[in-house]
Amino acid sequence: MPAKPLDEHAHVRACLSALCREAGFADPGALVQRDLLFLCDLIETRTGTIISLSTLKRLLAGQFVRLPQVATLDALAQTTGYAHWQAYRAAAIPTPAPATRRRAPRLRWIALGASLCLLALVSLALVRTRRHAVAGAATASFSATKVTGNDLPNTVVFHYNIDGVTADSFFIQQSWDRHRRVRIQKGVHTLTDLYLEPGYHVAKLIANDEIIKTIDVSIPTDRWVYYAQPTFGGEPTYITPATPLALTRADLTGVDPQKEHLYVMANFPTARPLSSDSFTLRFRARVTEPMGNLCPFIMGEVFCQRNFMYFATTPPGCSSASEVQFGENFMGGKTHDLSALGSDVRNWRHIALSVRNRQATIAIDGRPVMTTTYHQSCGQITGLGFISNGLCQVDSIALQ
């Protein structure tokens, strides 16, 4: 009997599985951070399209209700050897073979499989081959100046000199997000760039794939700010809610509710007196409207000078899509049992995070649900944030 055609979401999942297999990863659910970074590099190398690490995580975890943008779909298809997404879709629609020639499809699949394996091996060898070594990195200079105070958007002028460095290519990357990487050239010593999101960023000067200089770029807010970030890439839309820390549909001026977004509430003070190695954060929160998401979540994040501190709670049946990170210690729900973090976030939840001597304990409704440790200090606390895939309400915030 002919196979049942796949729906669009199933096609995306099948394409991601094929991409993982071609990159040498048999189990997409067992990928760790370095594997995901390799996939991001592979997609960029083959297609020239940058898909951020967070976007790739969400796609692999199935955290999407609506389809990604066409550019993202095309990049996934092109990485697996197709001209574009529609070509992949056309090839993925099964066509039953005549009953008198049952062996032909099997032979074609064997030949196709061998070709894909050979292509994967050649591609991996090319991707993993190091470029020419970077020389003269110590001669480089790198600095930055803000020209618009603490406004959003914020213009930052980077000053750099790479004239004495030998490498094939050079970039300035605004922060941890590879999507914010801009190519620069020798003989030019200034780059003016735009920061659309507040925070404490670590900008990088990159030669080939090697980070040769870093500088801190702090863009505080000294107040709560709100914005909607498209899930699959794009510029944020700033929001002015009628009630602080409580987003409603009436507040979403300029935001298309038919597209998936992450809704962010963030506060970055200019002063940073607290160490991230010893603090307690308590807050009460709920998702008032899931915006069509079957797995609504609330992520609490303590922003730091270095690395990340965040955790998400979502309904128990969605725990495979959860993730936690403290310092260098990242845990994803696909490869770790995070079911203890499950809670129905559509109701009010009392949530607490306590860190002592780089040991983090998370409690929900007064009950400790997770304890984990990390080794690399994240520096001072630079801000607080609450992130959700639905409209969220937060109150009773206490940080000490």
C-alpha positions as CSV (number, residue, x, y, z in Angstrom):
1,M,0.0,0.0,0.0
2,P,1.3,3.5,-0.7
3,A,2.8,5.3,2.3
4,K,0.7,8.0,4.0
5,P,2.1,11.5,3.0
6,L,3.8,13.4,5.8
7,D,2.5,16.6,7.1
8,E,4.7,19.8,7.0
9,H,5.9,19.4,10.6
10,A,6.8,15.8,10.0
11,H,8.8,16.8,6.9
12,V,10.8,19.3,9.0
13,R,11.5,16.6,11.6
14,A,12.4,14.1,8.9
15,C,14.8,16.6,7.3
16,L,16.4,17.3,10.6
17,S,16.9,13.6,11.2
18,A,18.5,13.3,7.7
19,L,20.8,16.2,8.4
20,C,21.9,14.7,11.7
21,R,22.6,11.3,10.0
22,E,24.6,12.9,7.3
23,A,26.7,14.7,9.9
24,G,27.4,11.4,11.5
25,F,24.9,11.7,14.4
26,A,22.8,8.6,14.6
27,D,20.5,9.8,17.4
28,P,19.3,13.4,17.1
29,G,18.0,13.2,20.7
30,A,21.5,12.5,22.1
31,L,23.2,15.6,20.7
32,V,25.2,17.7,23.2
33,Q,26.2,21.3,22.9
34,R,29.3,20.8,20.8
35,D,27.4,18.6,18.4
36,L,24.8,21.3,17.9
37,L,27.5,23.9,17.3
38,F,29.0,21.5,14.7
39,L,25.6,21.3,12.9
40,C,25.3,25.2,12.9
41,D,28.8,25.3,11.3
42,L,27.9,22.7,8.8
43,I,24.7,24.5,7.7
44,E,26.6,27.8,7.4
45,T,29.5,26.2,5.5
46,R,27.2,24.5,2.9
47,T,24.5,27.2,2.5
48,G,25.9,30.5,3.8
49,T,22.8,30.8,6.0
50,I,23.4,31.2,9.7
51,I,20.9,29.3,11.9
52,S,21.4,30.2,15.6
53,L,22.1,27.6,18.2
54,S,18.9,28.4,20.1
55,T,16.8,28.0,16.8
56,L,18.4,24.7,16.0
57,K,17.7,23.5,19.6
58,R,14.0,24.4,19.3
59,L,13.6,22.7,16.0
60,L,15.3,19.5,17.1
61,A,13.2,19.5,20.3
62,G,10.0,20.0,18.2
63,Q,9.3,23.3,19.9
64,F,7.4,24.9,17.0
65,V,3.8,25.1,16.2
66,R,4.1,27.0,12.9
67,L,6.7,26.3,10.2
68,P,10.1,28.1,10.3
69,Q,10.8,30.8,7.8
70,V,11.4,29.8,4.2
71,A,15.1,30.8,4.4
72,T,15.5,28.4,7.4
73,L,13.7,25.5,5.6
74,D,15.8,26.1,2.4
75,A,19.0,26.0,4.5
76,L,18.0,22.7,6.1
77,A,17.1,21.2,2.6
78,Q,20.3,22.5,1.0
79,T,22.5,21.0,3.7
80,T,21.0,17.6,3.0
81,G,21.7,18.0,-0.8
82,Y,18.6,19.5,-2.2
83,A,18.3,22.8,-4.1
84,H,15.6,24.2,-1.8
85,W,12.8,23.2,0.6
86,Q,10.2,22.5,-2.2
87,A,12.7,20.2,-3.9
88,Y,13.1,18.3,-0.7
89,R,9.3,18.2,-0.2
90,A,8.8,16.9,-3.7
91,A,11.4,14.1,-3.2
92,A,10.0,13.2,0.2
93,I,6.5,12.4,-1.3
94,P,6.5,8.6,-1.7
95,T,5.6,7.2,-5.1
96,P,4.6,3.5,-5.1
97,A,6.6,1.4,-7.6
98,P,4.9,-1.0,-10.1
99,A,4.3,-4.5,-8.7
100,T,6.4,-6.1,-11.5
101,R,9.5,-4.2,-10.6
102,R,9.9,-4.6,-6.8
103,R,13.6,-4.8,-6.8
104,A,14.3,-1.5,-8.6
105,P,13.4,0.7,-5.6
106,R,15.6,-1.3,-3.3
107,L,18.6,-1.0,-5.7
108,R,17.9,2.7,-6.0
109,W,17.8,3.2,-2.3
110,I,21.1,1.2,-1.9
111,A,22.8,3.4,-4.5
112,L,21.4,6.6,-3.0
113,G,22.5,5.5,0.5
114,A,26.0,4.8,-0.7
115,S,26.1,8.1,-2.5
116,L,24.9,10.0,0.6
117,C,27.4,8.2,2.8
118,L,30.3,9.2,0.4
119,L,29.0,12.7,0.2
120,A,28.8,12.9,4.0
121,L,32.3,11.6,4.5
122,V,33.7,14.1,1.9
123,S,31.7,17.0,3.4
124,L,32.8,16.2,6.9
125,A,36.4,16.0,5.9
126,L,36.2,19.4,4.2
127,V,34.3,21.0,7.2
128,R,36.7,19.6,9.8
129,T,39.9,20.5,7.8
130,R,41.5,23.4,9.6
131,R,42.1,26.6,7.7
132,H,45.5,28.2,7.6
133,A,46.9,28.8,11.0
134,V,46.4,32.3,12.4
135,A,49.6,34.2,12.9
136,G,50.3,37.6,14.5
137,A,47.1,37.5,16.7
138,A,49.0,39.3,19.5
139,T,49.3,42.4,17.3
140,A,45.5,42.9,17.0
141,S,43.7,45.6,18.9
142,F,40.0,45.7,19.7
143,S,37.8,48.2,21.6
144,A,34.3,49.6,21.6
145,T,32.4,52.9,22.4
146,K,28.7,53.4,22.9
147,V,27.3,56.6,21.3
148,T,23.7,56.4,22.3
149,G,23.8,55.9,26.1
150,N,21.4,53.2,27.3
151,D,18.8,53.6,24.5
152,L,17.3,50.7,22.5
153,P,18.3,50.2,19.8
154,N,21.9,51.0,20.8
155,T,24.7,52.0,18.4
156,V,28.2,50.8,19.3
157,V,31.4,51.7,17.4
158,F,34.0,49.0,17.3
159,H,37.6,50.1,16.8
160,Y,40.0,47.3,15.6
161,N,43.3,46.7,13.9
162,I,44.0,43.4,12.2
163,D,46.5,44.6,9.7
164,G,49.3,42.5,11.3
165,V,47.3,39.3,11.6
166,T,47.6,36.5,9.0
167,A,44.3,34.6,8.4
168,D,41.8,33.8,5.6
169,S,38.9,35.7,7.1
170,F,38.0,38.1,9.9
171,F,34.7,38.7,11.8
172,I,33.3,40.7,14.7
173,Q,30.6,38.9,16.6
174,Q,28.4,41.0,18.9
175,S,27.8,38.4,21.5
176,W,27.4,34.6,22.0
177,D,24.9,34.6,19.0
178,R,26.7,33.5,15.8
179,H,23.9,35.2,13.9
180,R,25.4,38.5,15.0
181,R,28.7,37.9,13.1
182,V,29.9,40.6,10.6
183,R,32.8,40.1,8.2
184,I,35.6,42.8,8.4
185,Q,38.6,43.5,6.2
186,K,42.2,44.6,6.7
187,G,42.9,48.3,6.1
188,V,39.6,49.3,7.7
189,H,39.6,50.0,11.4
190,T,36.0,50.9,12.4
191,L,32.7,49.0,12.4
192,T,29.5,50.6,13.6
193,D,27.0,48.0,14.7
194,L,23.5,48.0,16.2
195,Y,22.5,46.2,19.4
196,L,18.8,45.6,19.4
197,E,18.7,43.8,22.7
198,P,19.9,45.0,26.1
199,G,22.3,43.0,28.2
200,Y,25.9,42.4,29.1
201,H,27.5,41.2,25.9
202,V,31.0,39.8,25.2
203,A,32.0,40.9,21.7
204,K,34.6,38.8,19.9
205,L,37.2,39.5,17.3
206,I,37.6,36.4,15.2
207,A,40.3,35.3,12.7
208,N,39.2,32.2,10.7
209,D,37.4,30.3,13.5
210,E,39.7,31.4,16.3
211,I,38.7,34.1,18.9
212,I,41.7,36.3,19.2
213,K,40.3,39.2,21.3
214,T,37.2,39.8,23.4
215,I,35.7,42.9,25.0
216,D,32.7,43.5,27.3
217,V,29.9,45.6,25.9
218,S,27.3,46.6,28.6
219,I,23.9,47.9,27.5
220,P,21.9,48.3,30.8
221,T,18.3,49.4,31.0
222,D,17.8,50.5,34.6
223,R,14.2,49.5,34.2
224,W,12.1,46.6,32.9
225,V,11.9,46.4,29.2
226,Y,9.7,44.1,27.1
227,Y,10.1,42.7,23.6
228,A,8.9,39.9,21.3
229,Q,11.7,37.9,19.6
230,P,10.7,35.8,16.5
231,T,11.4,32.2,17.3
232,F,13.1,31.5,14.0
233,G,15.2,34.6,13.7
234,G,14.5,38.2,12.9
235,E,14.5,41.6,14.7
236,P,12.7,42.0,18.1
237,T,9.6,44.1,18.5
238,Y,9.5,46.3,21.6
239,I,6.4,46.2,23.7
240,T,5.0,48.7,26.1
241,P,2.5,46.8,28.4
242,A,-0.3,48.6,30.1
243,T,0.6,46.8,33.3
244,P,4.3,46.2,34.3
245,L,5.3,42.5,34.1
246,A,2.0,41.4,32.7
247,L,1.7,41.0,28.9
248,T,-1.7,40.9,27.2
249,R,-2.8,40.6,23.5
250,A,-3.8,44.3,23.7
251,D,-0.1,45.2,24.3
252,L,1.2,43.4,21.2
253,T,1.2,46.5,18.9
254,G,3.3,45.6,15.8
255,V,3.6,41.9,16.8
256,D,2.1,39.3,14.5
257,P,0.3,36.8,16.8
258,Q,0.2,34.3,14.0
259,K,4.0,33.9,14.2
260,E,5.8,32.2,17.0
261,H,7.7,34.5,19.4
262,L,9.6,34.4,22.6
263,Y,8.3,37.1,24.9
264,V,11.0,38.6,27.0
265,M,10.9,40.7,30.2
266,A,14.3,41.9,31.2
267,N,16.0,44.4,33.6
268,F,19.7,45.2,33.4
269,P,20.9,47.7,36.1
270,T,24.0,49.8,35.6
271,A,25.4,48.8,39.0
272,R,26.3,45.1,39.5
273,P,27.0,44.5,43.2
274,L,25.9,40.8,43.4
275,S,28.1,37.7,42.8
276,S,26.5,35.0,40.8
277,D,28.1,32.4,43.1
278,S,25.9,33.2,46.0
279,F,22.3,34.5,45.8
280,T,18.6,33.7,46.1
281,L,16.0,34.6,43.5
282,R,12.2,34.1,44.3
283,F,9.3,35.0,42.0
284,R,5.8,34.1,41.2
285,A,4.7,33.6,37.6
286,R,2.2,32.1,35.2
287,V,1.4,31.9,31.5
288,T,-1.9,33.8,31.0
289,E,-2.2,32.9,27.3
290,P,-0.2,30.1,25.6
291,M,-0.5,31.7,22.1
292,G,-1.3,28.3,20.6
293,N,1.6,26.5,22.1
294,L,0.9,23.0,23.4
295,C,3.9,23.2,25.7
296,P,4.0,26.6,27.2
297,F,7.0,27.4,29.4
298,I,8.4,30.0,31.7
299,M,12.2,30.4,31.7
300,G,13.8,32.3,34.6
301,E,17.3,33.7,33.7
302,V,19.9,35.3,35.9
303,F,22.1,37.2,33.4
304,C,25.8,37.2,34.2
305,Q,29.0,38.6,32.9
306,R,30.1,35.2,31.7
307,N,28.2,32.1,30.7
308,F,24.5,31.4,31.4
309,M,22.2,30.7,34.3
310,Y,18.7,29.7,33.4
311,F,16.0,27.0,33.7
312,A,12.6,26.4,32.3
313,T,9.5,24.9,33.7
314,T,6.8,23.5,31.4
315,P,3.9,21.0,31.8
316,P,5.1,17.6,32.9
317,G,4.3,16.0,29.5
318,C,6.6,18.4,27.8
319,S,9.7,17.9,29.9
320,S,11.7,16.6,27.0
321,A,11.7,20.1,25.6
322,S,13.1,21.6,28.9
323,E,16.7,22.8,29.4
324,V,18.8,24.0,32.2
325,Q,22.2,25.7,32.2
326,F,24.4,26.9,35.1
327,G,27.9,27.9,34.1
328,E,29.4,25.3,31.8
329,N,26.9,22.7,32.9
330,F,24.2,22.4,30.2
331,M,21.4,19.8,30.4
332,G,18.8,19.3,27.7
333,G,15.5,17.4,28.2
334,K,16.4,15.0,25.4
335,T,19.4,13.6,27.1
336,H,18.6,14.3,30.8
337,D,15.6,13.5,33.0
338,L,14.2,17.0,33.7
339,S,10.7,15.8,34.5
340,A,11.0,17.1,38.1
341,L,10.9,20.6,36.6
342,G,7.4,20.0,35.2
343,S,4.5,22.1,36.3
344,D,1.4,23.5,34.9
345,V,2.6,27.1,34.2
346,R,-0.9,28.2,33.3
347,N,-1.5,28.5,37.0
348,W,0.5,30.6,39.4
349,R,3.8,29.0,40.4
350,H,6.1,30.1,43.3
351,I,9.6,29.5,42.0
352,A,12.9,29.9,43.8
353,L,16.6,29.6,42.7
354,S,19.3,29.4,45.4
355,V,23.0,29.3,44.5
356,R,25.6,28.6,47.2
357,N,29.3,27.9,46.4
358,R,28.4,27.1,42.8
359,Q,25.6,24.7,43.7
360,A,22.2,25.6,42.3
361,T,18.9,24.4,43.8
362,I,15.6,25.0,42.1
363,A,12.3,24.8,44.0
364,I,8.7,25.0,42.7
365,D,5.9,25.8,45.1
366,G,8.2,25.3,48.0
367,R,9.4,21.9,47.0
368,P,13.1,21.4,45.9
369,V,13.0,19.7,42.4
370,M,16.6,19.9,41.2
371,T,20.1,20.5,42.5
372,T,23.1,20.7,40.2
373,T,26.7,22.1,40.4
374,Y,29.1,24.0,38.1
375,H,32.7,24.9,38.3
376,Q,33.3,28.0,36.2
377,S,32.2,31.3,37.9
378,C,29.8,33.4,35.8
379,G,31.0,36.6,37.4
380,Q,28.7,39.3,38.7
381,I,24.9,39.3,38.2
382,T,24.1,41.8,35.4
383,G,20.3,41.4,35.2
384,L,17.1,39.4,35.5
385,G,14.9,38.0,32.7
386,F,11.7,36.1,32.3
387,I,11.1,34.4,28.9
388,S,8.1,32.5,27.7
389,N,6.6,31.3,24.4
390,G,3.3,32.6,25.6
391,L,2.0,35.8,27.3
392,C,3.4,35.8,30.8
393,Q,2.7,37.5,34.1
394,V,5.3,37.9,36.9
395,D,5.1,39.3,40.4
396,S,6.6,39.0,43.9
397,I,10.2,39.2,42.6
398,A,13.0,39.1,45.2
399,L,16.7,38.9,44.6
400,Q,19.2,38.9,47.4
